[in-house]
């Protein structure tokens, strides 16, 4: 950086003005005397819901059923009403040697030194390149985020025949957006044996959208120059390949946390989620720095991210009041068929996590699963749950499954009892 | 400078005759046009595509070579060695980003280890004396994250990385500022001779010129045939590359090269000037001169190489994959040759070293044209070279520059978050002497959308900014014509 950066010293710095960050801001600003500053790099705060222009937002946190943009506006209003300061077009680009946030915004360079920091930078879908899908590199290849941005914020129009890659909840969101923009989803592909995502959404979605779903398939090639003409898909069981004509391809799901700032701060990551490793109080390995939302669990719905924000607010307030965590913590790890579990640390004296739930991501559809927690080769907790563990969405497990964990006996593993 | 000459009788319907037409606005053609435009000559630069540097020049390993491994005594050896210094000086004047990372060749078996002294001797024969053989401990000291099994290495301290996009654009912009007429979208279909003049027939119209320089890269054998020759064939050699996330950059601080052996060249791992890590390239000879797609086999090959070279790298995300075509010829050297009778110069067989040697090639081409009868009178005054926007990660960028933001807040408005590209830079690109024709051109000028999200967050916003700035720029007069 050159020239002098203007120094800001809020009580709390929240990086990211999406559901988690804004909700944390609303709850902190009404709770502590000092300034709560939210830095948002986009033109408007609100995060991904801003351009998900369909109903389904706000159920758990607001007890409402509104569209994404309406939800985003409510989040902003709540934070501002509580007294938080939201600066948009303000991007944290790194940290200086003293750990202050380096910020670029139209007003110049800022250096932000806060007593506590909340990372709420969210997650993004892996684009085609990161998924290593070979072939031509034509125009007309999107992620859901890019597609919805284009359609809702800038009124751009994609093509007419789309292939949606992925069968997650967000994949149906993409299909809805495509329909609204006048494009037909000619095929949805998923590597899983059944289209994951909520049954209600899936059945309703399939009926309303009439989207054929090719299960156990993957895209092996993108074809077309200069625009997309087709994709080639392969059946994972038989190896059979076929060409599907289309002019648009949307790569959906396959989320990765936007963890750049966490890594630049030297914060320890959970290798499974690839987000910061936190305890149930959402503390990261850097004292005074917390994390919340889909940065930690890629990805859950916006309302769950918002409730993380509410949860972290109380923990940040406790930190500011001088409360310090027990230095001893044990690792919580996921075992097959789970890819990850969050939080990843269990610390004596911590409150239960948000909504008293452990969050997990399953690679397999398991109906009526029996979840077990094992520590030191002994089952310390076991619950049969009435809801399925299903790929493509977060699987929630009552925190009580680890209630009898002993901090002195090493790591706790969460898995399924298949007997 | 001289204005274009009077018409040749009946040759063309009202078309002025240029002194020289250069075919191909890649880095070599752009350097030649710029060089010739320093003399009292009218120069036209013809490009088939919609942008300069949009063929072979845009997708290579972007290494500024010392020439240590060229074949001693060849034209290539001489031009790479002098081109290294010419382009380094020019980069200082224009702001083309270069990082002096140095390189290290890593030997993984006894044969490769045994080959190192001969490579060092060859480097010396090429006039590059600074290579040194190092042991395995030193290899791991320089590249701690290298996979196990390295036996030793050879250092090449002056190998560097460069922004190939800015280099081509700087030379083409300079050529324009010196009065060269840039004709984009002019694919050459045939040539004919009318007295003293060659008519270059393009899809978009005819261009008459007294001299023609063929710097058509992948198409130079086809142009050469239009002049009645049949002396070589270009084989498009596809090279696929994987670009890894910027968070991987600390793993690799210098260019890690394979030791070339009889079994062929391996792949390299290199930092990029944009702050990423690159793994590649593959080498696959094709027939199709437009096959820039990527392949599963290419990915598998690169990943298997990467797992051995640096397993830690593969834990990072892939940001992008590219496939570029090199113009491979079997000559073993550059093919640069003048035909005084037809007033024609071939500049062919320029493989990836052409990025380094381009300015030396331009001087060599100029001398051959003079020998063949082109009259060269230096212009009394040539404009200053352009100052290019910096898109190199190691140098100050607008988003980091408080003074610049204070002068214009558009440099404080980051539009592409992953690459930290500001609205001011997008606007400047659209107002530049050679504005981008499309979003891909904008990517090469600003890095917008080249980052890890590949447009998840920013594509719509960048696209809108580009549309807005482009349409504004079109309404105002051409910046170069305005200078004239």
Interface residues (C-beta under 8 A of the other chain):
Chain A: X1 X2 X3 X4 X5 X41 X42 X43 X89 X91 X93 X104 X105 X106 X107 X108 X109 X124 X125 X126 X127 X128 X129 X130 X132 X134 X135 X136 X137 X142 X143 X145 X146 X149 X150 X153 X154 X156 X220 X221 X225 X256 X260 X263
Chain B: X243 X246 X247 X290 X292 X293 X294 X295 X296 X298 X299 X317 X318 X319 X320 X321 X396 X399 X400 X401 X402 X403 X405 X406 X409 X410 X412 X413 X414 X417 X420 X452 X453 X454 X455 X456 X457 X459 X460 X461 X463 X464
